Amino acid sequence: MAKKNRDGSLTKYMLFVPTMVVLIAMTIVPFIFSLVTSLTNYQATEPDKWKFIGLDNYVRAFKDSDIITSFINTIVYVAGAVTLEFILGILIALLLNRKMLGISIIRMLLLLPMMATPVAVGLMWKWLLNTDIGIFNFYLQDWFSITGPNWLAERMLAMPMAILVDVWQWTPFMILALLAGLQSLPEEPMEAASIDGASAIQSFWHVTLPQLRSVILVVLLIRMIDAFKSFDVVWTLTNGGPGISTELLSLRVYRIAFKFWETGYASAVSWLFLIVVILITSQFIKYLYRETLK
């Protein structure tokens, strides 16, 4: 019997080992390689000519004006997109959280943007915002006799347009998650608030929102992490331009690694970026646990 148990345990471990090997090969090894590379002047074009330079790449990143600009662009992009997505998401979720004819079809249609690939979304909006053939400028001229601006080539407009595209694609995620949260809430507190004479706004602010707080924090955390990694849409939409006014840090790392071939420096910038994201998300997680334990 003991031998049979040992054989069973051995079988479980044998099934577990391949998964761990793949996990280590796909995640831990690249992490360690990038960390080691960030401490060298390694270049992909000259893999044999490298040397250990310590923290020089990290010091250089703090002095690089392009890196600082890209970081500021990323913060603006994430803050603007996630804030607008949350506001629109909670408002639309509240509208959809009711019984009405055709509500299932409306919910399904609202999810369509989220199903499109980011590259396709970027190219579609690039055509829509085109100065000469874009539908935006066409209707501005046709309806209001206004000559539309060059939406993606003006510094003051390019970043808002990039944020708009992200909001268009990912607001459905907010709607879906917040709607699920609303439908999971108990009805008794809302009924009690209604009996006490609370208005719809008072009930939402003092009853619904506190109960939905944990869901909101989780949704914001997931969406924020995803927005920090944004690359495809901005790359296809503006290519980081005009100048570097819409260049996110992910785009900057790509240019450093695959245009200038400074792999060591790109690794260092990536690690700094990762540390910033971890610091921000850890505060969200800490606050989430604190609210959950109340």
C-alpha positions as CSV (number, residue, x, y, z in Angstrom):
1,M,0.0,0.0,0.0
2,A,2.8,2.4,1.0
3,K,4.6,1.6,-2.3
4,K,1.4,2.3,-4.2
5,N,1.1,5.7,-2.5
6,R,4.7,6.5,-3.3
7,D,4.2,5.6,-6.9
8,G,1.1,7.8,-7.0
9,S,3.0,10.8,-5.5
10,L,5.8,10.2,-8.0
11,T,3.4,10.2,-10.9
12,K,1.9,13.6,-9.7
13,Y,5.3,15.1,-9.5
14,M,6.3,13.8,-12.9
15,L,3.1,15.5,-14.4
16,F,4.0,18.7,-12.5
17,V,7.6,18.9,-13.6
18,P,7.0,19.7,-17.4
19,T,4.7,22.6,-16.5
20,M,7.3,24.0,-14.1
21,V,10.0,23.7,-16.7
22,V,7.9,25.5,-19.3
23,L,7.0,28.2,-16.8
24,I,10.6,28.8,-15.8
25,A,11.8,28.8,-19.4
26,M,9.1,31.3,-20.5
27,T,9.1,33.7,-17.6
28,I,11.9,33.4,-15.0
29,V,14.8,32.9,-17.4
30,P,13.9,35.9,-19.6
31,F,13.5,38.0,-16.4
32,I,16.9,37.0,-15.2
33,F,18.5,37.5,-18.6
34,S,17.0,41.0,-19.0
35,L,18.1,42.0,-15.4
36,V,21.7,40.8,-16.1
37,T,21.6,42.5,-19.6
38,S,20.5,45.8,-18.0
39,L,23.8,45.9,-16.1
40,T,25.9,45.6,-19.3
41,N,26.3,47.6,-22.6
42,Y,25.1,44.6,-24.6
43,Q,24.0,45.3,-28.1
44,A,22.1,42.8,-30.2
45,T,24.1,43.7,-33.3
46,E,27.4,43.0,-31.5
47,P,26.6,40.2,-29.0
48,D,30.3,39.4,-28.4
49,K,31.3,43.0,-27.6
50,W,29.8,43.6,-24.2
51,K,31.0,44.5,-20.7
52,F,29.6,44.9,-17.3
53,I,28.9,48.6,-16.5
54,G,26.9,48.3,-13.3
55,L,24.1,50.9,-12.9
56,D,25.2,53.2,-15.7
57,N,22.2,52.4,-17.8
58,Y,19.8,53.2,-15.0
59,V,21.6,56.5,-14.3
60,R,21.5,57.3,-18.0
61,A,17.7,56.7,-18.1
62,F,17.1,59.3,-15.3
63,K,19.0,61.8,-17.4
64,D,17.4,61.0,-20.7
65,S,14.9,63.7,-21.6
66,D,13.2,61.4,-24.2
67,I,12.7,58.8,-21.5
68,I,11.2,61.4,-19.1
69,T,8.9,62.7,-21.8
70,S,7.8,59.2,-22.7
71,F,7.1,58.4,-19.0
72,I,5.0,61.6,-18.7
73,N,3.1,60.7,-21.9
74,T,2.4,57.3,-20.4
75,I,1.1,58.7,-17.2
76,V,-1.2,61.1,-19.1
77,Y,-2.4,58.4,-21.4
78,V,-3.1,55.9,-18.6
79,A,-4.8,58.4,-16.3
80,G,-6.9,60.0,-19.0
81,A,-8.0,56.7,-20.6
82,V,-8.7,54.8,-17.4
83,T,-10.6,57.7,-15.8
84,L,-12.8,58.2,-18.8
85,E,-13.4,54.5,-19.2
86,F,-14.5,54.2,-15.6
87,I,-16.9,57.1,-15.7
88,L,-18.5,56.0,-18.9
89,G,-18.4,52.3,-17.8
90,I,-20.3,52.9,-14.5
91,L,-22.8,55.2,-16.2
92,I,-23.6,52.8,-19.0
93,A,-23.6,49.8,-16.6
94,L,-26.2,51.5,-14.5
95,L,-28.3,52.1,-17.6
96,L,-28.0,48.4,-18.6
97,N,-28.7,47.1,-15.1
98,R,-32.4,46.9,-15.7
99,K,-35.0,44.8,-17.5
100,M,-36.0,46.2,-20.9
101,L,-36.7,44.9,-24.4
102,G,-33.6,44.0,-26.4
103,I,-31.2,44.6,-23.5
104,S,-29.2,41.4,-24.3
105,I,-28.6,42.6,-27.9
106,I,-27.5,46.0,-26.7
107,R,-25.1,44.5,-24.2
108,M,-23.6,42.2,-26.9
109,L,-23.2,45.1,-29.4
110,L,-21.4,47.2,-26.7
111,L,-18.8,44.5,-26.4
112,L,-17.8,44.4,-30.1
113,P,-15.0,47.1,-29.8
114,M,-13.3,45.0,-27.1
115,M,-13.2,42.0,-29.5
116,A,-11.3,43.8,-32.2
117,T,-7.5,43.4,-32.4
118,P,-5.6,46.6,-31.3
119,V,-3.8,46.9,-34.7
120,A,-7.1,46.8,-36.6
121,V,-8.5,49.4,-34.2
122,G,-5.5,51.7,-34.7
123,L,-5.7,51.5,-38.5
124,M,-9.5,52.0,-38.5
125,W,-9.3,55.1,-36.4
126,K,-6.3,56.4,-38.4
127,W,-8.5,56.3,-41.5
128,L,-11.5,57.9,-39.7
129,L,-9.3,60.7,-38.4
130,N,-7.5,61.2,-41.8
131,T,-7.4,64.9,-42.8
132,D,-8.4,64.3,-46.4
133,I,-10.6,61.2,-46.5
134,G,-11.6,60.8,-42.8
135,I,-15.2,60.8,-41.9
136,F,-14.7,63.3,-39.0
137,N,-13.5,66.0,-41.2
138,F,-16.0,65.2,-43.9
139,Y,-19.0,65.8,-41.6
140,L,-17.4,68.9,-40.1
141,Q,-17.2,70.3,-43.6
142,D,-20.5,69.0,-44.8
143,W,-22.7,69.9,-41.8
144,F,-20.9,72.9,-40.2
145,S,-18.7,74.2,-43.1
146,I,-15.7,73.8,-40.8
147,T,-12.3,72.7,-42.1
148,G,-11.3,69.9,-39.8
149,P,-7.8,69.9,-38.2
150,N,-5.1,67.3,-38.7
151,W,-6.1,65.3,-35.7
152,L,-3.0,63.1,-35.5
153,A,-0.4,65.6,-36.6
154,E,-1.0,68.4,-34.1
155,R,0.6,68.1,-30.7
156,M,-2.4,69.4,-28.8
157,L,-4.8,66.9,-30.5
158,A,-2.7,63.7,-31.0
159,M,-2.7,62.5,-27.4
160,P,-6.5,63.2,-26.8
161,M,-7.2,61.2,-30.0
162,A,-5.0,58.3,-28.8
163,I,-6.9,58.4,-25.5
164,L,-10.2,58.5,-27.3
165,V,-9.4,55.4,-29.3
166,D,-8.4,53.5,-26.1
167,V,-11.6,54.6,-24.4
168,W,-13.6,53.4,-27.4
169,Q,-12.0,50.0,-27.3
170,W,-11.8,49.3,-23.6
171,T,-14.9,51.0,-22.1
172,P,-16.8,47.8,-22.9
173,F,-14.5,45.9,-20.4
174,M,-15.4,48.4,-17.7
175,I,-19.1,48.1,-18.6
176,L,-19.0,44.2,-18.5
177,A,-17.1,44.1,-15.2
178,L,-19.1,46.8,-13.4
179,L,-22.4,45.4,-14.7
180,A,-21.5,42.0,-13.3
181,G,-20.7,43.7,-10.0
182,L,-24.0,45.6,-9.9
183,Q,-26.0,42.4,-10.6
184,S,-24.3,40.6,-7.8
185,L,-25.3,43.2,-5.2
186,P,-28.1,42.3,-2.8
187,E,-31.4,44.2,-3.3
188,E,-32.4,44.7,0.3
189,P,-30.1,47.7,1.0
190,M,-31.5,49.5,-2.1
191,E,-35.1,48.7,-1.0
192,A,-34.4,50.0,2.5
193,A,-32.9,53.2,1.1
194,S,-36.0,53.7,-1.1
195,I,-38.4,53.2,1.8
196,D,-36.4,55.8,3.8
197,G,-37.0,58.3,1.0
198,A,-33.5,58.4,-0.6
199,S,-33.3,59.7,-4.1
200,A,-31.7,57.6,-6.9
201,I,-28.5,59.7,-6.7
202,Q,-28.3,59.3,-2.9
203,S,-29.0,55.6,-3.1
204,F,-26.2,55.2,-5.7
205,W,-23.7,57.3,-3.7
206,H,-24.4,56.0,-0.2
207,V,-25.5,52.4,-0.9
208,T,-24.5,51.1,-4.3
209,L,-21.0,52.7,-4.6
210,P,-19.7,51.5,-1.2
211,Q,-20.8,47.9,-1.9
212,L,-19.2,48.1,-5.3
213,R,-15.9,49.5,-4.1
214,S,-14.0,46.2,-4.2
215,V,-15.1,45.5,-7.7
216,I,-14.2,49.0,-8.8
217,L,-10.7,48.7,-7.4
218,V,-10.1,45.4,-9.1
219,V,-11.4,46.6,-12.4
220,L,-9.3,49.8,-12.2
221,L,-6.2,47.8,-11.3
222,I,-6.6,45.4,-14.2
223,R,-7.3,48.1,-16.7
224,M,-4.5,50.3,-15.4
225,I,-1.9,47.5,-15.7
226,D,-3.1,46.8,-19.3
227,A,-3.1,50.5,-20.2
228,F,0.6,50.8,-19.0
229,K,1.5,48.1,-21.5
230,S,-0.3,49.8,-24.5
231,F,1.7,49.6,-27.7
232,D,-0.3,48.5,-30.7
233,V,-2.9,51.2,-31.0
234,V,-0.6,54.1,-30.5
235,W,2.0,52.6,-32.8
236,T,-0.4,52.2,-35.7
237,L,-2.3,55.4,-34.9
238,T,0.5,58.0,-34.5
239,N,3.8,56.0,-34.4
240,G,4.5,58.1,-31.3
241,G,4.3,61.4,-33.2
242,P,4.1,64.2,-33.9
243,G,7.7,64.3,-32.6
244,I,7.4,62.2,-29.5
245,S,4.3,63.8,-28.1
246,T,2.4,60.5,-28.0
247,E,5.4,58.2,-27.6
248,L,4.6,55.9,-24.7
249,L,7.4,54.3,-22.7
250,S,6.6,50.9,-24.3
251,L,7.3,52.5,-27.7
252,R,10.5,54.2,-26.5
253,V,11.8,50.8,-25.2
254,Y,11.0,49.3,-28.6
255,R,12.9,52.0,-30.4
256,I,15.9,51.7,-28.1
257,A,16.0,47.9,-28.5
258,F,15.2,47.5,-32.2
259,K,16.1,50.7,-33.8
260,F,19.2,51.7,-31.9
261,W,19.9,48.1,-30.9
262,E,21.0,49.1,-27.4
263,T,19.6,46.0,-25.7
264,G,21.2,46.7,-22.3
265,Y,19.8,50.2,-22.1
266,A,16.4,49.0,-23.2
267,S,16.4,46.3,-20.5
268,A,17.3,48.9,-17.8
269,V,14.4,51.2,-18.9
270,S,12.1,48.2,-18.9
271,W,13.0,47.3,-15.4
272,L,12.5,50.9,-14.2
273,F,9.1,50.9,-15.9
274,L,8.3,47.6,-14.2
275,I,9.3,49.0,-10.8
276,V,7.0,52.0,-11.3
277,V,4.1,49.9,-12.3
278,I,4.6,47.6,-9.3
279,L,4.8,50.5,-6.9
280,I,1.5,52.0,-8.3
281,T,-0.4,48.7,-8.4
282,S,0.9,47.6,-4.9
283,Q,-0.9,50.7,-3.5
284,F,-4.1,49.7,-5.2
285,I,-3.8,46.1,-3.9
286,K,-3.0,47.3,-0.4
287,Y,-6.0,49.6,-0.4
288,L,-8.2,46.8,-1.8
289,Y,-7.2,44.4,1.0
290,R,-7.8,47.2,3.6
291,E,-11.3,47.8,2.2
292,T,-12.1,44.1,2.0
293,L,-11.1,43.5,5.6
294,K,-13.4,46.3,6.9
